[in-house]
Amino acid sequence: MSSVANVISLNISVSSWKAYRLPQYLVGLTKVQGLIRGFLVRRRFLRYLVYLKAAICIQRHIKGHLTRKRNEPKCKDCLKFRTFFKKELTAVRQQLQELTKQQEYLVSTSYKYDKAFRYLFDQVVSIQQQLGSGC
């Protein structure tokens, strides 16, 4: 233990361990210390990458917001037209949704009727075949 205290008190760096002929267990400790430091540096670097990606995402959203804000019309008449067309556009969108629902209903209904018609047609054909073979 006294040799360990001597090494610590001399503040020997890892690169000069050969000059002082450190005991083998201290050499192993320096290697373990190097591995731990490497692990900590890699972990810190990965955290840095996560923060960097988050910062890039924030910058992207801010730049998009500023661009959209810059392209907004600045005159009052333009804002009036925009609000007027916005109301009209929402009305048209609602009508489109209603028409889409009606179309889906009609398609499903027509499919059911088409299926029923095919069944009836097959029944008529089978009855005609039975009548034709019975003569």
C-alpha positions in Angstrom: 0.0 0.0 0.0 2.9 2.3 0.6 4.0 2.0 -3.0 0.6 3.1 -4.1 0.8 6.1 -1.9 4.2 6.9 -3.3 2.9 6.7 -6.9 -0.1 9.0 -6.1 2.0 11.5 -4.2 4.4 11.7 -7.2 1.5 12.4 -9.6 2.9 10.1 -12.2 1.1 10.3 -15.6 0.1 7.2 -17.5 2.6 7.9 -20.3 5.5 7.8 -18.0 4.7 4.6 -16.1 7.6 2.7 -17.7 10.2 5.2 -16.3 9.2 4.4 -12.7 8.5 0.7 -13.3 5.1 0.6 -11.8 3.9 -2.7 -10.3 1.8 -4.8 -12.6 -1.5 -4.2 -10.7 -1.1 -0.5 -11.2 -0.6 -1.0 -14.9 -3.8 -2.9 -15.0 -5.6 -0.2 -13.1 -4.4 2.4 -15.6 -5.8 0.3 -18.4 -9.2 -0.1 -16.6 -9.2 3.7 -16.0 -8.5 4.3 -19.7 -11.4 2.0 -20.7 -13.8 3.7 -18.3 -12.7 7.1 -19.6 -13.3 6.0 -23.1 -16.8 4.7 -22.2 -17.6 8.0 -20.5 -16.4 10.0 -23.5 -18.4 7.9 -25.9 -21.5 8.2 -23.7 -21.1 12.0 -23.5 -20.6 12.2 -27.3 -23.9 10.2 -27.9 -25.7 12.6 -25.5 -24.2 15.5 -27.5 -25.6 14.0 -30.7 -29.1 13.7 -29.2 -28.9 17.3 -28.1 -27.6 18.4 -31.5 -30.5 16.7 -33.3 -32.9 18.3 -30.9 -31.4 21.7 -31.5 -31.5 21.1 -35.3 -35.2 20.2 -35.0 -36.0 23.3 -33.0 -34.1 25.5 -35.5 -36.0 23.8 -38.4 -39.4 24.5 -36.8 -38.5 28.1 -36.0 -37.2 28.8 -39.5 -40.4 27.3 -40.9 -42.5 29.5 -38.6 -40.6 32.6 -39.5 -40.9 31.8 -43.2 -44.6 31.3 -43.0 -45.0 34.5 -40.9 -42.9 36.5 -43.4 -45.1 35.3 -46.3 -48.4 36.4 -44.7 -50.2 39.2 -46.4 -49.7 42.5 -44.6 -52.5 44.6 -46.0 -56.0 44.7 -44.4 -57.8 43.9 -47.6 -55.8 40.8 -48.1 -56.6 39.7 -44.6 -60.3 40.3 -45.2 -60.2 38.2 -48.4 -58.2 35.5 -46.6 -60.8 35.2 -43.8 -63.7 35.3 -46.3 -62.1 32.5 -48.4 -61.3 30.6 -45.2 -65.0 30.5 -44.3 -65.9 29.5 -47.8 -63.1 26.9 -47.8 -64.3 25.3 -44.6 -67.9 25.2 -46.0 -66.6 23.5 -49.2 -64.6 21.0 -47.1 -67.6 20.1 -45.1 -69.7 19.6 -48.3 -66.8 17.4 -49.7 -66.8 15.3 -46.5 -70.6 14.8 -46.8 -70.3 13.9 -50.5 -67.6 11.4 -49.7 -69.7 9.7 -47.0 -72.6 9.6 -49.5 -70.4 8.1 -52.1 -69.1 5.4 -49.7 -72.7 4.5 -48.8 -73.7 4.3 -52.4 -70.7 2.2 -53.3 -71.4 -0.2 -50.5 -75.1 -0.3 -51.4 -74.5 -0.9 -55.0 -72.1 -3.7 -54.1 -74.8 -5.4 -52.1 -77.3 -5.0 -54.9 -74.8 -6.2 -57.5 -74.1 -9.3 -55.3 -77.9 -10.0 -54.9 -78.4 -9.5 -58.7 -75.6 -12.0 -59.5 -77.1 -14.5 -57.1 -80.6 -14.1 -58.6 -79.1 -14.4 -62.1 -77.3 -17.6 -61.2 -80.5 -19.0 -59.8 -82.4 -18.1 -63.0 -79.6 -19.8 -65.1 -79.7 -22.9 -62.9 -83.5 -23.1 -63.2 -83.3 -22.7 -67.0 -80.8 -25.5 -67.1 -83.0 -27.7 -65.1 -86.0 -26.9 -67.3 -84.0 -27.4 -70.4 -82.6 -30.8 -69.4 -86.1 -32.0 -68.2 -87.7 -31.6 -71.6 
